[in-house]
């Protein structure tokens, strides 16, 4: 059936994240071939609640369309929400789940026990999901909804940051939105904020781009000769310990004669190389100063 756009109630638009690239692609498709998949609504007569199809409705409005193709589910609103969630299970993340759980709790009065049963999880799982949106400042959630921030980055790094210092998480989110950071970059900022001094934290919150550029330059710098020597000596010790463990397990006694000879030759070469290294280090150490 066709429904006029002004008849739709977009009650659950805030439960959906926006994906600007996908929406641009959809807009192009609708302009070229028209709407192929109907949206899902519940209701009757003059008003319908949109359950699924928010991207399509936004795109049709941008194309100055007055109507949308729709399928009306003969279900209660809460049942329609849960069915739609079940159909797209696997594509949702923890924030999607948290927003829906909060809506069901606040709008329909569902208890933790009811939510746990309907989502086929424990009450602690429900509480944990609800805790995500209780910890994450509303402005940060809005950036995630608009597609300016990755939901994964927000959950993994901004939520724990907000639990410690909500104002700092909010300030960082505001500062990084124009940068369109990757999850890896948000992880680097969070790690720097966790381990950094007061001055480093101030830099991360005020100039995250500058911090990331400085970190990239440090990472790109080749290791010094001293560091390379330390790395080589560490690797040498690790190899020796690994070979010792193999010998302690009795491998040498299990070898065939030709294998034993091959191991003996390889050990003699390694021993000669190691003795030259020891001699050189002792010689250099005696000349230090």
PASEBA-1860 file (N, C-alpha, C; in nm, 3 decimals):
! residues 289
1> XXXXXXXX> 0.084/-0.119/0.000/0.000/0.000/0.000/0.088/0.125/0.000 ~ 0.029/0.238/-0.039/0.100/0.365/-0.035/0.055/0.445/0.086 ~ 0.151/0.503/0.155/0.122/0.587/0.272/0.185/0.723/0.248 ~ 0.110/0.827/0.276/0.166/0.962/0.263/0.264/0.985/0.378 ~ 0.373/1.054/0.346/0.479/1.072/0.446/0.431/1.145/0.570 ~ 0.335/1.235/0.552/0.288/1.310/0.670/0.206/1.223/0.765 ~ 0.169/1.102/0.718/0.093/1.011/0.804/0.184/0.928/0.896 ~ 0.315/0.936/0.874/0.407/0.853/0.951/0.448/0.920/1.081
9> XXXXXXXX> 0.455/0.840/1.185/0.511/0.882/1.313/0.650/0.819/1.324 ~ 0.752/0.903/1.328/0.890/0.853/1.328/0.941/0.839/1.472 ~ 0.868/0.761/1.550/0.891/0.752/1.693/1.026/0.689/1.727 ~ 1.072/0.599/1.641/1.192/0.522/1.676/1.314/0.561/1.593 ~ 1.311/0.680/1.536/1.424/0.724/1.457/1.551/0.735/1.542 ~ 1.535/0.770/1.667/1.652/0.786/1.754/1.714/0.653/1.795 ~ 1.648/0.542/1.762/1.705/0.411/1.792/1.794/0.360/1.679 ~ 1.804/0.436/1.572/1.878/0.392/1.454/2.001/0.479/1.431
17> XXXXXXXX> 2.113/0.415/1.406/2.233/0.489/1.368/2.226/0.526/1.221 ~ 2.284/0.638/1.187/2.288/0.680/1.047/2.424/0.641/0.988 ~ 2.421/0.605/0.860/2.542/0.569/0.787/2.545/0.654/0.661 ~ 2.612/0.770/0.668/2.607/0.867/0.557/2.637/0.807/0.421 ~ 2.738/0.722/0.411/2.773/0.664/0.281/2.660/0.577/0.228 ~ 2.603/0.493/0.315/2.493/0.406/0.273/2.371/0.488/0.232 ~ 2.349/0.599/0.304/2.233/0.682/0.271/2.251/0.752/0.137 ~ 2.374/0.793/0.106/2.399/0.855/-0.025/2.375/0.754/-0.136
25> XXXXXXXX> 2.420/0.632/-0.113/2.401/0.526/-0.212/2.252/0.497/-0.232 ~ 2.178/0.493/-0.122/2.035/0.467/-0.130/1.964/0.580/-0.203 ~ 2.004/0.703/-0.175/1.944/0.819/-0.242/1.961/0.809/-0.394 ~ 2.081/0.771/-0.436/2.108/0.756/-0.579/2.020/0.646/-0.639 ~ 2.008/0.534/-0.568/1.928/0.422/-0.616/1.782/0.460/-0.629 ~ 1.728/0.528/-0.528/1.587/0.568/-0.532/1.561/0.668/-0.644 ~ 1.657/0.756/-0.669/1.641/0.854/-0.776/1.640/0.787/-0.913 ~ 1.718/0.679/-0.927/1.731/0.614/-1.058/1.622/0.511/-1.085
33> XXXXXXXX> 1.591/0.426/-0.985/1.497/0.317/-1.012/1.374/0.317/-0.922 ~ 1.369/0.412/-0.830/1.253/0.420/-0.742/1.261/0.323/-0.625 ~ 1.160/0.327/-0.540/1.157/0.242/-0.421/1.122/0.099/-0.459 ~ 1.205/0.004/-0.418/1.183/-0.136/-0.448/1.135/-0.216/-0.327 ~ 1.175/-0.174/-0.208/1.141/-0.247/-0.086/1.051/-0.160/0.002 ~ 0.935/-0.211/0.042/0.846/-0.129/0.125/0.900/-0.112/0.267 ~ 0.862/-0.004/0.329/0.892/0.015/0.470/0.789/-0.064/0.551 ~ 0.815/-0.078/0.680/0.724/-0.152/0.767/0.660/-0.057/0.867
41> XXXXXXXX> 0.529/-0.063/0.878/0.456/0.024/0.970/0.358/-0.060/1.051 ~ 0.311/-0.001/1.161/0.197/-0.056/1.234/0.098/0.059/1.254 ~ -0.027/0.025/1.275/-0.128/0.128/1.295/-0.241/0.110/1.196 ~ -0.323/0.212/1.188/-0.437/0.203/1.097/-0.491/0.343/1.070 ~ -0.579/0.349/0.973/-0.648/0.473/0.936/-0.549/0.581/0.894 ~ -0.544/0.689/0.971/-0.468/0.807/0.927/-0.325/0.812/0.980 ~ -0.292/0.735/1.083/-0.158/0.745/1.142/-0.093/0.608/1.146 ~ 0.037/0.607/1.114/0.114/0.483/1.117/0.247/0.509/1.187
49> XXXXXXXX> 0.290/0.413/1.269/0.421/0.421/1.335/0.521/0.347/1.248 ~ 0.627/0.415/1.208/0.730/0.352/1.125/0.817/0.260/1.210 ~ 0.823/0.134/1.172/0.903/0.035/1.245/1.037/0.014/1.176 ~ 1.035/0.002/1.044/1.158/-0.021/0.968/1.151/0.058/0.838 ~ 1.265/0.122/0.802/1.268/0.197/0.675/1.299/0.344/0.693 ~ 1.367/0.378/0.801/1.395/0.520/0.829/1.487/0.582/0.723 ~ 1.585/0.506/0.675/1.674/0.560/0.572/1.595/0.588/0.443 ~ 1.506/0.495/0.408/1.427/0.514/0.286/1.337/0.637/0.297
57> XXXXXXXX> 1.277/0.657/0.412/1.189/0.773/0.431/1.268/0.903/0.421 ~ 1.387/0.906/0.484/1.469/1.029/0.475/1.508/1.056/0.330 ~ 1.545/0.952/0.258/1.586/0.970/0.119/1.468/1.017/0.034 ~ 1.350/0.960/0.053/1.234/1.001/-0.024/1.197/1.146/0.004 ~ 1.214/1.189/0.126/1.187/1.330/0.158/1.285/1.421/0.085 ~ 1.411/1.380/0.080/1.510/1.460/0.008/1.479/1.466/-0.140 ~ 1.412/1.363/-0.191/1.373/1.361/-0.332/1.236/1.426/-0.355 ~ 1.184/1.488/-0.250/1.056/1.561/-0.258/0.939/1.469/-0.289
65> XXXXXXXX> 0.947/1.344/-0.245/0.836/1.251/-0.265/0.733/1.272/-0.154 ~ 0.607/1.248/-0.187/0.499/1.265/-0.090/0.453/1.133/-0.030 ~ 0.484/1.021/-0.099/0.433/0.891/-0.053/0.545/0.790/-0.045 ~ 0.519/0.683/0.030/0.614/0.573/0.044/0.537/0.442/0.036 ~ 0.597/0.342/-0.029/0.538/0.209/-0.029/0.558/0.146/0.108 ~ 0.453/0.087/0.164/0.463/0.035/0.300/0.390/-0.098/0.314 ~ 0.438/-0.177/0.410/0.370/-0.299/0.452/0.325/-0.279/0.596 ~ 0.200/-0.305/0.623/0.149/-0.285/0.759/0.141/-0.419/0.830
73> XXXXXXXX> 0.214/-0.430/0.941/0.210/-0.553/1.020/0.091/-0.548/1.115 ~ 0.016/-0.654/1.120/-0.098/-0.663/1.212/-0.050/-0.710/1.348 ~ 0.027/-0.627/1.413/0.086/-0.660/1.543/0.077/-0.541/1.637 ~ 0.086/-0.569/1.766/0.102/-0.462/1.862/0.238/-0.396/1.839 ~ 0.248/-0.271/1.873/0.370/-0.195/1.846/0.493/-0.260/1.908 ~ 0.483/-0.304/2.033/0.597/-0.364/2.100/0.637/-0.495/2.033 ~ 0.539/-0.572/1.988/0.568/-0.697/1.921/0.635/-0.672/1.786 ~ 0.593/-0.567/1.717/0.654/-0.533/1.589/0.799/-0.492/1.607
81> XXXXXXXX> 0.827/-0.415/1.712/0.965/-0.375/1.740/1.054/-0.497/1.764 ~ 1.003/-0.591/1.843/1.083/-0.710/1.874/1.101/-0.800/1.753 ~ 0.999/-0.808/1.669/1.010/-0.889/1.548/1.112/-0.827/1.452 ~ 1.106/-0.696/1.434/1.201/-0.629/1.345/1.343/-0.646/1.397 ~ 1.360/-0.639/1.528/1.492/-0.661/1.588/1.540/-0.802/1.561 ~ 1.450/-0.899/1.570/1.486/-1.038/1.544/1.529/-1.060/1.400 ~ 1.465/-0.990/1.306/1.497/-1.006/1.164/1.635/-0.952/1.129 ~ 1.679/-0.851/1.202/1.811/-0.795/1.171/1.916/-0.833/1.276
89> XXXXXXXX> 1.887/-0.937/1.351/1.983/-0.985/1.451/2.113/-1.026/1.382 ~ 2.222/-0.986/1.439/2.352/-1.012/1.379/2.412/-0.887/1.318 ~ 2.326/-0.792/1.279/2.377/-0.666/1.224/2.377/-0.555/1.329 ~ 2.323/-0.583/1.446/2.316/-0.482/1.550/2.437/-0.494/1.642 ~ 2.469/-0.382/1.710/2.576/-0.385/1.809/2.517/-0.357/1.946 ~ 2.604/-0.349/2.046/2.557/-0.336/2.184/2.480/-0.206/2.207 ~ 2.518/-0.098/2.137/2.445/0.027/2.154/2.305/0.018/2.094 ~ 2.292/-0.047/1.978/2.158/-0.069/1.921/2.070/-0.143/2.021
97> XXXXXXXX> 2.126/-0.247/2.080/2.051/-0.326/2.176/2.015/-0.242/2.298 ~ 2.109/-0.160/2.344/2.085/-0.078/2.463/1.974/0.023/2.439 ~ 1.976/0.088/2.323/1.872/0.187/2.293/1.734/0.122/2.287 ~ 1.726/0.004/2.226/1.597/-0.065/2.218/1.551/-0.111/2.356 ~ 1.642/-0.165/2.435/1.606/-0.208/2.570/1.554/-0.091/2.653 ~ 1.622/0.023/2.644/1.579/0.140/2.720/1.441/0.187/2.675 ~ 1.417/0.183/2.543/1.286/0.224/2.490/1.176/0.131/2.539 ~ 1.202/0.001/2.536/1.102/-0.096/2.583/1.076/-0.081/2.732
105> XXXXXXXX> 1.179/-0.049/2.806/1.165/-0.032/2.950/1.087/0.095/2.983 ~ 1.122/0.204/2.914/1.061/0.334/2.946/0.922/0.350/2.885 ~ 0.907/0.308/2.759/0.780/0.332/2.690/0.675/0.227/2.724 ~ 0.718/0.102/2.736/0.622/-0.006/2.755/0.628/-0.068/2.895 ~ 0.718/-0.016/2.980/0.723/-0.062/3.118/0.772/-0.204/3.136 ~ 0.854/-0.253/3.043/0.904/-0.390/3.054/1.004/-0.400/3.170 ~ 0.994/-0.505/3.247/1.087/-0.527/3.358/1.214/-0.592/3.307 ~ 1.315/-0.598/3.393/1.439/-0.665/3.355/1.414/-0.812/3.322
113> XXXXXXXX> 1.326/-0.876/3.401/1.296/-1.017/3.376/1.230/-1.035/3.239 ~ 1.137/-0.946/3.204/1.070/-0.956/3.074/1.167/-0.932/2.959 ~ 1.252/-0.833/2.976/1.349/-0.803/2.871/1.448/-0.918/2.853 ~ 1.492/-0.974/2.966/1.586/-1.087/2.958/1.522/-1.204/2.885 ~ 1.396/-1.228/2.912/1.326/-1.341/2.847/1.306/-1.314/2.698 ~ 1.266/-1.193/2.663/1.240/-1.161/2.522/1.368/-1.156/2.440 ~ 1.479/-1.117/2.502/1.607/-1.110/2.429/1.689/-1.238/2.446 ~ 1.634/-1.332/2.522/1.700/-1.462/2.543/1.840/-1.445/2.604
121> XXXXXXXX> 1.846/-1.359/2.705/1.971/-1.338/2.778/1.938/-1.326/2.927 ~ 2.044/-1.312/3.007/2.026/-1.299/3.152/1.992/-1.155/3.189 ~ 1.945/-1.138/3.312/1.916/-1.002/3.361/2.044/-0.920/3.369 ~ 2.157/-0.985/3.400/2.283/-0.910/3.408/2.324/-0.859/3.269 ~ 2.293/-0.937/3.165/2.321/-0.891/3.028/2.240/-0.767/2.996 ~ 2.113/-0.769/3.034/2.026/-0.653/3.011/2.078/-0.533/3.089 ~ 2.114/-0.553/3.215/2.165/-0.443/3.297/2.294/-0.386/3.238 ~ 2.380/-0.476/3.188/2.505/-0.431/3.128/2.482/-0.345/3.006
129> XXXXXXXX> 2.385/-0.386/2.919/2.354/-0.307/2.800/2.296/-0.171/2.840 ~ 2.205/-0.171/2.936/2.147/-0.044/2.981/2.253/0.046/3.042 ~ 2.353/-0.017/3.107/2.462/0.060/3.167/2.543/0.136/3.064 ~ 2.549/0.084/2.940/2.623/0.152/2.835/2.569/0.292/2.810 ~ 2.437/0.302/2.796/2.380/0.433/2.766/2.367/0.520/2.891 ~ 2.370/0.456/3.007/2.371/0.535/3.130/2.508/0.598/3.153 ~ 2.613/0.529/3.106/2.749/0.581/3.123/2.787/0.680/3.015 ~ 2.741/0.657/2.893/2.783/0.738/2.779/2.701/0.867/2.774
137> XXXXXXXX> 2.767/0.983/2.776/2.692/1.110/2.770/2.601/1.116/2.647 ~ 2.489/1.185/2.664/2.390/1.194/2.556/2.446/1.254/2.428 ~ 2.535/1.352/2.441/2.592/1.416/2.321/2.677/1.317/2.242 ~ 2.746/1.227/2.312/2.828/1.125/2.244/2.737/1.025/2.175 ~ 2.629/0.984/2.242/2.534/0.894/2.179/2.476/0.955/2.051 ~ 2.452/1.085/2.054/2.397/1.151/1.936/2.495/1.149/1.820 ~ 2.625/1.165/1.851/2.726/1.158/1.745/2.730/1.018/1.683 ~ 2.710/0.915/1.767/2.706/0.778/1.716/2.583/0.759/1.627
145> XXXXXXXX> 2.468/0.811/1.671/2.345/0.800/1.591/2.361/0.865/1.454 ~ 2.430/0.979/1.452/2.445/1.054/1.327/2.552/0.993/1.237 ~ 2.624/0.893/1.287/2.728/0.829/1.206/2.861/0.902/1.209 ~ 2.873/1.003/1.297/2.998/1.078/1.306/3.103/1.003/1.387 ~ 3.058/0.913/1.474/3.148/0.832/1.556/3.114/0.685/1.540 ~ 3.216/0.602/1.535/3.195/0.457/1.527/3.136/0.406/1.658 ~ 3.030/0.326/1.647/2.969/0.268/1.767/3.068/0.178/1.840 ~ 3.148/0.103/1.764/3.246/0.014/1.825/3.349/0.093/1.905
153> XXXXXXXX> 3.398/0.203/1.847/3.496/0.286/1.917/3.435/0.348/2.041 ~ 3.310/0.393/2.030/3.244/0.455/2.145/3.228/0.356/2.259 ~ 3.187/0.233/2.226/3.165/0.132/2.330/3.295/0.087/2.395 ~ 3.398/0.067/2.310/3.521/0.008/2.361/3.608/0.108/2.435 ~ 3.603/0.235/2.395/3.697/0.332/2.452/3.629/0.450/2.523 ~ 3.522/0.504/2.466/3.461/0.621/2.528/3.374/0.584/2.648 ~ 3.313/0.464/2.645/3.233/0.423/2.761/3.320/0.407/2.886 ~ 3.431/0.329/2.881/3.515/0.320/3.002/3.574/0.455/3.042
161> XXXXXXXX> 3.605/0.539/2.945/3.656/0.672/2.976/3.549/0.756/3.046 ~ 3.425/0.744/2.998/3.314/0.819/3.059/3.285/0.773/3.201 ~ 3.306/0.644/3.226/3.281/0.592/3.362/3.380/0.651/3.461 ~ 3.498/0.687/3.411/3.599/0.748/3.498/3.584/0.899/3.502 ~ 3.562/0.958/3.384/3.554/1.104/3.374/3.465/1.140/3.256 ~ 3.337/1.155/3.283/3.238/1.177/3.176/3.267/1.304/3.096 ~ 3.308/1.411/3.165/3.333/1.537/3.096/3.447/1.523/2.995 ~ 3.550/1.446/3.032/3.664/1.426/2.942/3.621/1.347/2.819
169> XXXXXXXX> 3.540/1.243/2.838/3.492/1.163/2.725/3.408/1.248/2.630 ~ 3.325/1.334/2.688/3.241/1.422/2.606/3.326/1.521/2.528 ~ 3.427/1.576/2.592/3.515/1.672/2.527/3.596/1.607/2.415 ~ 3.645/1.485/2.442/3.722/1.414/2.340/3.635/1.381/2.220 ~ 3.513/1.333/2.245/3.423/1.301/2.134/3.396/1.423/2.047 ~ 3.374/1.537/2.110/3.349/1.661/2.035/3.471/1.699/1.951 ~ 3.590/1.678/2.009/3.713/1.718/1.940/3.747/1.629/1.822 ~ 3.711/1.500/1.831/3.754/1.407/1.725/3.651/1.391/1.613
177> XXXXXXXX> 3.530/1.435/1.634/3.428/1.420/1.530/3.471/1.479/1.396 ~ 3.528/1.602/1.393/3.571/1.657/1.262/3.682/1.575/1.197 ~ 3.757/1.498/1.275/3.868/1.419/1.220/3.820/1.290/1.153 ~ 3.695/1.248/1.181/3.643/1.121/1.133/3.743/1.008/1.162 ~ 3.775/0.988/1.290/3.882/0.894/1.326/3.843/0.750/1.305 ~ 3.944/0.667/1.279/3.923/0.523/1.276/3.917/0.471/1.419 ~ 3.871/0.348/1.434/3.868/0.287/1.568/4.009/0.277/1.625 ~ 4.107/0.249/1.539/4.246/0.239/1.585/4.296/0.373/1.639
185> XXXXXXXX> 4.256/0.482/1.575/4.299/0.615/1.623/4.233/0.649/1.756 ~ 4.105/0.614/1.770/4.038/0.637/1.899/4.105/0.553/2.008 ~ 4.144/0.430/1.973/4.214/0.344/2.069/4.346/0.407/2.112 ~ 4.419/0.467/2.017/4.547/0.531/2.049/4.525/0.651/2.141 ~ 4.420/0.727/2.116/4.391/0.843/2.201/4.353/0.798/2.342 ~ 4.272/0.692/2.351/4.231/0.642/2.482/4.351/0.587/2.560 ~ 4.438/0.512/2.490/4.558/0.457/2.556/4.648/0.570/2.604 ~ 4.664/0.674/2.522/4.746/0.788/2.562/4.686/0.862/2.680
193> XXXXXXXX> 4.554/0.873/2.681/4.486/0.942/2.792/4.499/0.860/2.920 ~ 4.490/0.728/2.909/4.501/0.642/3.026/4.639/0.650/3.091 ~ 4.744/0.643/3.009/4.880/0.633/3.062/4.953/0.767/3.066 ~ 4.894/0.870/3.009/4.965/0.997/2.996/4.964/1.083/3.120 ~ 5.052/1.180/3.118/5.059/1.280/3.227/4.944/1.379/3.211 ~ 4.931/1.469/3.304/4.827/1.572/3.295/4.843/1.654/3.168 ~ 4.967/1.684/3.134/4.993/1.763/3.012/4.953/1.684/2.887 ~ 4.983/1.554/2.885/4.946/1.471/2.770/4.795/1.462/2.757
201> XXXXXXXX> 4.726/1.448/2.869/4.580/1.441/2.865/4.520/1.570/2.812 ~ 4.576/1.681/2.853/4.528/1.810/2.804/4.548/1.822/2.653 ~ 4.662/1.773/2.604/4.689/1.776/2.459/4.591/1.688/2.384 ~ 4.562/1.570/2.438/4.469/1.477/2.371/4.330/1.538/2.362 ~ 4.287/1.604/2.468/4.152/1.661/2.469/4.141/1.788/2.387 ~ 4.250/1.865/2.382/4.245/1.994/2.310/4.288/1.981/2.164 ~ 4.385/1.893/2.137/4.437/1.879/2.000/4.464/1.732/1.968 ~ 4.358/1.651/1.957/4.380/1.508/1.930/4.455/1.483/1.800
209> XXXXXXXX> 4.432/1.566/1.699/4.503/1.548/1.571/4.653/1.566/1.589 ~ 4.691/1.668/1.666/4.833/1.694/1.692/4.896/1.577/1.767 ~ 4.823/1.521/1.864/4.875/1.406/1.939/4.896/1.285/1.848 ~ 4.798/1.258/1.762/4.809/1.143/1.671/4.925/1.162/1.572 ~ 4.944/1.284/1.523/5.054/1.310/1.430/5.189/1.290/1.499 ~ 5.200/1.339/1.623/5.325/1.323/1.697/5.352/1.177/1.726 ~ 5.247/1.102/1.759/5.262/0.959/1.787/5.304/0.884/1.659 ~ 5.248/0.923/1.546/5.283/0.858/1.419/5.429/0.883/1.383
217> XXXXXXXX> 5.477/1.005/1.410/5.617/1.038/1.382/5.712/0.957/1.470 ~ 5.674/0.939/1.596/5.758/0.859/1.686/5.759/0.713/1.641 ~ 5.645/0.664/1.597/5.637/0.524/1.553/5.716/0.503/1.425 ~ 5.720/0.607/1.340/5.788/0.592/1.212/5.939/0.600/1.224 ~ 5.988/0.658/1.335/6.133/0.672/1.352/6.198/0.535/1.366 ~ 6.309/0.510/1.291/6.376/0.379/1.301/6.439/0.361/1.438 ~ 6.448/0.238/1.487/6.509/0.215/1.618/6.658/0.251/1.614 ~ 6.708/0.296/1.727/6.850/0.332/1.736/6.937/0.206/1.732
225> XXXXXXXX> 7.068/0.226/1.711/7.160/0.113/1.711/7.158/0.041/1.845 ~ 7.146/0.120/1.953/7.140/0.060/2.087/7.018/-0.030/2.100 ~ 6.902/0.022/2.052/6.779/-0.057/2.063/6.787/-0.183/1.979 ~ 6.848/-0.173/1.860/6.862/-0.291/1.776/6.949/-0.397/1.843 ~ 7.058/-0.352/1.910/7.145/-0.446/1.981/7.070/-0.513/2.096 ~ 6.995/-0.433/2.171/6.918/-0.488/2.282/6.814/-0.589/2.231 ~ 6.750/-0.557/2.119/6.651/-0.649/2.061/6.718/-0.779/2.019 ~ 6.838/-0.769/1.956/6.908/-0.889/1.910/6.952/-0.975/2.027
233> XXXXXXXX> 7.004/-0.911/2.134/7.046/-0.989/2.249/6.927/-1.057/2.317 ~ 6.814/-0.985/2.321/6.693/-1.046/2.378/6.648/-1.165/2.296 ~ 6.653/-1.152/2.162/6.614/-1.262/2.076/6.709/-1.380/2.091 ~ 6.842/-1.350/2.105/6.942/-1.454/2.122/6.915/-1.535/2.248 ~ 6.885/-1.465/2.356/6.856/-1.535/2.481/6.730/-1.619/2.470 ~ 6.629/-1.566/2.403/6.504/-1.640/2.386/6.524/-1.768/2.306 ~ 6.604/-1.758/2.199/6.631/-1.877/2.117/6.707/-1.982/2.197 ~ 6.806/-1.937/2.277/6.884/-2.031/2.358/6.795/-2.102/2.460
241> XXXXXXXX> 6.705/-2.030/2.522/6.617/-2.092/2.621/6.522/-2.192/2.556 ~ 6.473/-2.157/2.435/6.383/-2.247/2.365/6.455/-2.376/2.326 ~ 6.580/-2.364/2.275/6.657/-2.483/2.237/6.687/-2.569/2.359 ~ 6.716/-2.504/2.472/6.745/-2.579/2.595/6.625/-2.662/2.638 ~ 6.505/-2.605/2.628/6.385/-2.679/2.668/6.367/-2.804/2.582 ~ 6.394/-2.789/2.451/6.382/-2.904/2.361/6.481/-3.015/2.400 ~ 6.606/-2.975/2.434/6.707/-3.074/2.472/6.673/-3.139/2.605 ~ 6.616/-3.059/2.696/6.578/-3.114/2.826/6.467/-3.219/2.814
249> XXXXXXXX> 6.393/-3.212/2.706/6.286/-3.310/2.683/6.340/-3.439/2.620 ~ 6.472/-3.441/2.595/6.535/-3.564/2.548/6.539/-3.582/2.398 ~ 6.530/-3.474/2.322/6.527/-3.488/2.176/6.657/-3.546/2.122 ~ 6.771/-3.505/2.179/6.900/-3.546/2.123/6.915/-3.698/2.123 ~ 6.863/-3.763/2.225/6.875/-3.908/2.234/6.786/-3.981/2.132 ~ 6.688/-3.908/2.077/6.595/-3.970/1.983/6.640/-3.957/1.837 ~ 6.749/-3.880/1.814/6.791/-3.853/1.676/6.865/-3.970/1.614 ~ 6.854/-3.980/1.482/6.935/-4.076/1.407/7.078/-4.024/1.398
257> XXXXXXXX> 7.170/-4.109/1.358/7.312/-4.071/1.357/7.337/-3.951/1.266 ~ 7.281/-3.953/1.145/7.305/-3.841/1.054/7.242/-3.712/1.105 ~ 7.128/-3.723/1.174/7.064/-3.604/1.232/7.148/-3.550/1.347 ~ 7.204/-3.642/1.428/7.288/-3.601/1.541/7.412/-3.526/1.489 ~ 7.472/-3.575/1.378/7.588/-3.507/1.319/7.550/-3.368/1.268 ~ 7.433/-3.358/1.206/7.388/-3.227/1.154/7.368/-3.128/1.267 ~ 7.307/-3.174/1.376/7.288/-3.088/1.493/7.423/-3.047/1.551 ~ 7.517/-3.139/1.555/7.649/-3.109/1.608/7.720/-3.001/1.527
265> XXXXXXXX> 7.714/-3.010/1.394/7.776/-2.908/1.309/7.710/-2.771/1.329 ~ 7.575/-2.771/1.334/7.504/-2.644/1.353/7.538/-2.583/1.488 ~ 7.551/-2.668/1.592/7.586/-2.616/1.724/7.727/-2.559/1.725 ~ 7.820/-2.625/1.654/7.958/-2.575/1.650/7.964/-2.437/1.585 ~ 7.887/-2.417/1.477/7.885/-2.286/1.411/7.824/-2.181/1.502 ~ 7.711/-2.217/1.568/7.646/-2.121/1.658/7.738/-2.086/1.775 ~ 7.810/-2.188/1.827/7.900/-2.166/1.941/8.014/-2.072/1.901 ~ 8.069/-2.093/1.779/8.177/-2.006/1.732/8.129/-1.862/1.718
273> XXXXXXXX> 8.009/-1.845/1.661/7.953/-1.711/1.645/7.932/-1.646/1.782 ~ 7.881/-1.724/1.876/7.854/-1.671/2.009/7.983/-1.635/2.082 ~ 8.085/-1.716/2.066/8.214/-1.687/2.131/8.275/-1.558/2.077 ~ 8.262/-1.536/1.944/8.311/-1.410/1.888/8.235/-1.292/1.944 ~ 8.105/-1.310/1.961/8.023/-1.202/2.018/8.065/-1.175/2.162 ~ 8.082/-1.280/2.242/8.123/-1.263/2.381/8.259/-1.194/2.390 ~ 8.353/-1.237/2.306/8.487/-1.177/2.307/8.479/-1.028/2.273 ~ 8.396/-0.995/2.175/8.387/-0.854/2.134/8.324/-0.769/2.244
281> XXXXXXXX> 8.221/-0.820/2.307/8.155/-0.742/2.413/8.250/-0.722/2.530 ~ 8.323/-0.828/2.568/8.419/-0.814/2.678/8.529/-0.717/2.643 ~ 8.576/-0.721/2.516/8.680/-0.628/2.473/8.631/-0.484/2.477 ~ 8.511/-0.461/2.424/8.454/-0.325/2.422/8.427/-0.276/2.563 ~ 8.379/-0.367/2.648/8.348/-0.327/2.785/8.473/-0.282/2.857 ~ 8.586/-0.347/2.830/8.712/-0.308/2.893/8.761/-0.172/2.848 ~ 8.719/-0.124/2.731/8.763/0.004/2.678/8.668/0.120/2.706 ~ 8.553/0.088/2.767/8.455/0.194/2.793/8.515/0.298/2.886
289> X> 8.506/0.426/2.845/8.563/0.535/2.926/8.705/0.561/2.892
END
